[in-house]
Amino acid sequence: MKQNIFSFFGKLTRTAFWLTFLIYVLIVIAFLCGVFFSGINVKSNTFIISHVIFILFMKYLLYAAGAKRITDAGYPWYLIFLGLIPVFGNIAVIILFCLPSSDIVLSK
């Protein structure tokens, strides 16, 4: 799970993916609770820039993990971008995340 976390290539089992997803959700909740309870001025430019950088970094890690999970299921990694299609794309990506691992080896 820890190796090559920034790469879109490789494989990630269902268990490892969902643990990664859970950690992602917990980090985002902790970040939002910290912002809410700390009394930070959310309209300041520094906060907005740091928040955008944090969210983009977290999204990149989640997309990389998702691409590896889809590859592990035997499909091309770029199907992760189906999630950009409103509603039906997200459902399709969730279904792909839930598929069992495959022995099919896809070329990069």
Summary of the structure (lengths in Angstrom):
residues: 108
radius of gyration: 16.0
end to end distance: 19.6
largest distance: 51.0
contacts: 270
relative contact order: 0.17
helix: 67%
strand: 0%
